[in-house]
Amino acid sequence: MFRWFLRRKLAAEEKKLDASMDYLRHILDVSPGAFFRFASIMPFANSLNKLP
């Protein structure tokens, strides 16, 4: 059930960004723990700070 929810969220992001999320689906299928570790760093990866 939880994987189903995550797959739906990935599909929504894929549609919104118009980019393939196959690699994340593969990580989720193979190792949910690795998926959550990867997802935990995404807020840091999304920060866009300008250099002074």
C-alpha positions, 0 to 999 in steps of 0.5 A: 500500500505504501509503495502504491502511494509513493509510485503515485507521487512519483507519477505526479512529479514525473508529469509535473516536471516532464522528466522520467522518474524510472530510476527512482521507481527502480530504487523503490522496488529494489530497496525502499530503505535506499529510496528513503535515504535518497529522498532525505537529501532532496531538500538540500539538493533543491536549495538554490542559493546565489553566491555573493 
